[in-house]
Amino acid sequence: MWTRTIVLLALLAGITAMPASSAPQNEPVAHGFSRAESPQIVALGDSLTSGRGIGADNAYPAVLQTRLEDSGYHYQVINAGVSGDTSARALRRYRDALGGNVKILIVALGANDGLRGVPVEQLTSHLSTIIEEAQRRDISVVLVGMDALPMHGWGYTVAFHRAYEDLASRYRIPLVPFVLMKIMTDASLMQSDRAHPNEAGARAIADLIWPYLEPLLVKTP
C-alpha cells in the first residue's frame, strides 16, 4: 500500500503549491448558492476545494450541491476553498466561514502543510482548533484525509497520515480517505498539469465524500 502511495504522492508536488494570490479570477474564495434561507454546509480547503483550473461551479462542493438537491436535501453548500491554503492560513479565516447557519463543516486541509514539511504537531493543533470550534457551535464535521510526500522522510509521511486517523478518533468524526489515491492514476480524471482534478475528477471526489456526508444530513419538508 505504501509503495503505491509514494508513487501517487510524487504527483502531489504541484497540487496546491501555487499561492492564493495566483488563483484565477473565476475562482472565488467563497461561493454560495441560491438557497440563502437553507442550512449550510461549508467546505473549507485549498485548491482541491476551490476548483483551481475548472472554476468553483465545477468543483466538488458544487457537485455536492447538485447531489443534495437531487436527493431531496435542502442545504446550501458554501465553497470556502482557497488555492495554496495551509492549515495555518485557514486559522485566519475559518471563523468567518462558520458565521452563517452552518450545520456541517467539511475540512479538506493539509496538502500544502505536507509539501512544506510543517511539523505534524502544528498541523494537528491547527486542525484541532478548527474542529473544536465547529463542535462548540454544534456543527458536525467531516474530515478529509491528506497524505504527505516522503521528501521529508518516511517517518514524517507515516506520522502525517496517522494524524488524520487520530483526529477522527479523538473527535469522533467521519474520516474520508485520501481522495486522490485513485483519481491521480486515471488521466481521464486529471487536468493537463497532472496535479489537479478536472470536472470528472471533481465529480469523483464528491462521490468519495458523499457516503461520509449523507449520514449527517437531515431532510426537511
C-alpha positions as CSV (number, residue, x, y, z in Angstrom):
1,M,0.0,0.0,0.0
2,W,2.7,2.5,1.0
3,T,4.7,1.8,-2.2
4,R,1.7,2.8,-4.3
5,T,1.1,5.7,-2.0
6,I,4.6,7.1,-2.6
7,V,4.1,6.9,-6.4
8,L,0.9,8.8,-6.1
9,L,2.2,11.4,-3.7
10,A,5.1,12.1,-6.1
11,L,2.4,13.7,-8.3
12,L,1.3,16.0,-5.4
13,A,4.2,18.4,-5.6
14,G,2.3,20.9,-7.7
15,I,-1.2,20.3,-6.4
16,T,-1.6,23.3,-4.2
17,A,1.9,24.9,-4.2
18,M,0.5,28.0,-6.0
19,P,-0.1,30.9,-3.6
20,A,-3.6,32.0,-3.2
21,S,-2.8,35.3,-5.0
22,S,-2.2,33.4,-8.2
23,A,-5.7,31.9,-8.3
24,P,-7.6,32.7,-11.4
25,Q,-10.3,35.4,-11.3
26,N,-13.1,32.9,-11.7
27,E,-12.1,31.1,-8.6
28,P,-13.7,32.9,-5.6
29,V,-12.7,32.5,-2.0
30,A,-16.2,31.5,-1.1
31,H,-19.1,30.5,-3.3
32,G,-22.6,30.4,-2.2
33,F,-25.7,29.1,-3.9
34,S,-29.3,30.3,-4.2
35,R,-31.0,28.9,-1.0
36,A,-29.9,31.7,1.4
37,E,-32.5,30.5,3.9
38,S,-31.3,26.9,4.0
39,P,-28.9,25.4,6.5
40,Q,-25.3,25.5,5.2
41,I,-22.5,23.0,4.5
42,V,-19.1,24.7,4.4
43,A,-16.2,23.1,2.5
44,L,-13.0,24.5,4.0
45,G,-10.0,23.7,1.9
46,D,-7.4,24.6,-0.7
47,S,-7.3,24.3,-4.5
48,L,-8.9,20.9,-4.5
49,T,-11.9,22.6,-2.9
50,S,-11.8,25.9,-4.7
51,G,-11.7,24.3,-8.1
52,R,-8.4,25.6,-9.5
53,G,-8.4,25.3,-13.2
54,I,-12.1,24.3,-13.5
55,G,-13.8,27.1,-11.5
56,A,-15.9,26.9,-8.4
57,D,-19.0,26.0,-10.3
58,N,-17.4,22.7,-11.3
59,A,-15.5,21.9,-8.1
60,Y,-16.7,19.1,-5.8
61,P,-18.7,21.4,-3.4
62,A,-20.9,22.4,-6.5
63,V,-21.2,18.7,-7.3
64,L,-22.3,18.0,-3.8
65,Q,-24.9,20.8,-4.1
66,T,-26.5,19.1,-7.1
67,R,-26.4,15.7,-5.4
68,L,-28.1,17.2,-2.3
69,E,-30.9,18.7,-4.4
70,D,-31.3,15.6,-6.4
71,S,-31.6,13.6,-3.2
72,G,-34.2,15.9,-1.6
73,Y,-31.9,17.6,0.9
74,H,-32.3,21.3,1.4
75,Y,-28.8,22.7,2.1
76,Q,-26.7,25.4,0.7
77,V,-23.1,24.4,0.1
78,I,-20.5,27.1,0.6
79,N,-17.2,26.8,-1.2
80,A,-14.6,28.2,1.3
81,G,-11.6,26.8,-0.6
82,V,-8.5,29.0,-1.3
83,S,-5.7,27.9,-3.6
84,G,-2.4,27.4,-1.7
85,D,-4.0,27.4,1.7
86,T,-2.4,25.7,4.6
87,S,-3.9,24.8,7.9
88,A,-2.3,27.9,9.5
89,R,-3.7,30.2,6.9
90,A,-7.1,28.6,7.3
91,L,-7.0,29.5,11.0
92,R,-7.1,33.2,10.0
93,R,-10.4,32.9,8.2
94,Y,-12.3,29.8,9.3
95,R,-14.4,31.6,11.9
96,D,-15.9,33.8,9.2
97,A,-16.7,30.7,7.2
98,L,-18.7,29.4,10.2
99,G,-20.6,32.6,10.7
100,G,-23.8,31.6,8.9
101,N,-26.4,28.9,9.5
102,V,-23.7,26.3,9.2
103,K,-24.7,22.7,10.2
104,I,-21.8,20.7,8.6
105,L,-18.2,21.6,8.0
106,I,-16.0,19.6,5.5
107,V,-12.4,20.1,6.5
108,A,-10.1,19.3,3.5
109,L,-6.8,20.9,4.5
110,G,-3.2,19.7,4.9
111,A,-1.8,19.0,1.4
112,N,0.2,22.2,1.5
113,D,1.4,21.5,5.0
114,G,2.8,18.2,3.8
115,L,4.6,19.8,0.9
116,R,6.2,22.4,3.2
117,G,7.1,19.9,5.9
118,V,5.0,21.6,8.5
119,P,5.6,19.7,11.8
120,V,2.8,17.2,12.3
121,E,2.2,18.6,15.8
122,Q,1.4,22.0,14.2
123,L,-0.9,20.5,11.6
124,T,-2.7,18.6,14.4
125,S,-3.0,21.7,16.5
126,H,-4.4,23.8,13.7
127,L,-7.0,21.2,12.6
128,S,-7.9,20.5,16.2
129,T,-8.7,24.2,16.8
130,I,-11.0,24.3,13.7
131,I,-12.7,21.0,14.7
132,E,-13.2,22.0,18.3
133,E,-14.7,25.4,17.3
134,A,-17.1,23.8,14.9
135,Q,-18.2,21.3,17.5
136,R,-18.6,24.1,20.1
137,R,-21.1,25.6,17.7
138,D,-22.8,22.3,17.3
139,I,-21.6,21.9,13.7
140,S,-20.9,18.4,12.5
141,V,-17.5,17.8,10.9
142,V,-16.3,15.6,8.1
143,L,-12.5,15.3,7.9
144,V,-10.9,14.7,4.6
145,G,-7.6,12.8,5.0
146,M,-4.4,14.0,3.3
147,D,-1.0,12.4,2.8
148,A,2.4,13.9,2.6
149,L,5.3,13.3,0.1
150,P,8.1,11.2,1.5
151,M,10.5,14.1,0.7
152,H,10.7,15.0,4.4
153,G,11.4,11.4,5.5
154,W,9.4,8.2,5.8
155,G,8.7,8.8,9.4
156,Y,7.1,12.2,8.6
157,T,4.9,10.7,5.9
158,V,3.7,7.9,8.3
159,A,3.1,10.4,11.1
160,F,1.2,12.8,8.8
161,H,-1.1,10.0,7.6
162,R,-1.8,8.8,11.1
163,A,-2.5,12.4,12.3
164,Y,-5.9,12.3,10.5
165,E,-6.8,8.9,11.8
166,D,-6.0,10.2,15.4
167,L,-8.1,13.3,14.9
168,A,-11.0,11.4,13.6
169,S,-10.9,9.0,16.5
170,R,-10.4,11.8,19.1
171,Y,-13.3,13.9,18.0
172,R,-15.4,11.0,16.8
173,I,-15.9,12.4,13.3
174,P,-16.0,10.6,9.9
175,L,-12.7,10.4,8.0
176,V,-12.7,10.4,4.2
177,P,-9.6,8.5,3.0
178,F,-7.2,10.5,0.8
179,V,-9.4,11.5,-2.1
180,L,-6.7,11.5,-4.8
181,M,-5.5,7.9,-4.2
182,K,-7.5,6.5,-7.0
183,I,-8.0,9.7,-9.1
184,M,-4.4,10.6,-9.7
185,T,-3.7,7.4,-11.6
186,D,-6.5,8.0,-14.0
187,A,-5.6,10.5,-16.7
188,S,-9.2,11.0,-17.6
189,L,-9.9,12.5,-14.2
190,M,-6.9,14.9,-14.1
191,Q,-6.1,18.2,-15.7
192,S,-3.1,18.5,-18.0
193,D,-1.0,19.7,-15.1
194,R,-1.4,16.1,-13.7
195,A,-1.9,17.8,-10.3
196,H,-5.5,19.0,-10.1
197,P,-8.7,17.1,-10.9
198,N,-10.7,18.0,-13.9
199,E,-14.5,18.2,-13.9
200,A,-14.8,14.5,-14.0
201,G,-12.3,14.2,-11.2
202,A,-14.2,16.7,-9.1
203,R,-17.3,14.5,-9.5
204,A,-15.3,11.5,-8.4
205,I,-14.1,13.4,-5.3
206,A,-17.8,14.3,-4.5
207,D,-18.6,10.6,-4.9
208,L,-16.0,9.7,-2.3
209,I,-17.1,12.3,0.2
210,W,-20.9,11.6,-0.2
211,P,-21.1,8.4,1.8
212,Y,-19.5,10.2,4.8
213,L,-21.6,13.3,4.4
214,E,-25.0,11.8,3.9
215,P,-25.4,10.2,7.3
216,L,-25.2,13.7,8.8
217,L,-27.9,15.2,6.6
218,V,-31.5,15.8,7.7
219,K,-34.4,16.0,5.3
220,T,-36.8,18.9,5.9
221,P,-40.3,19.4,4.3
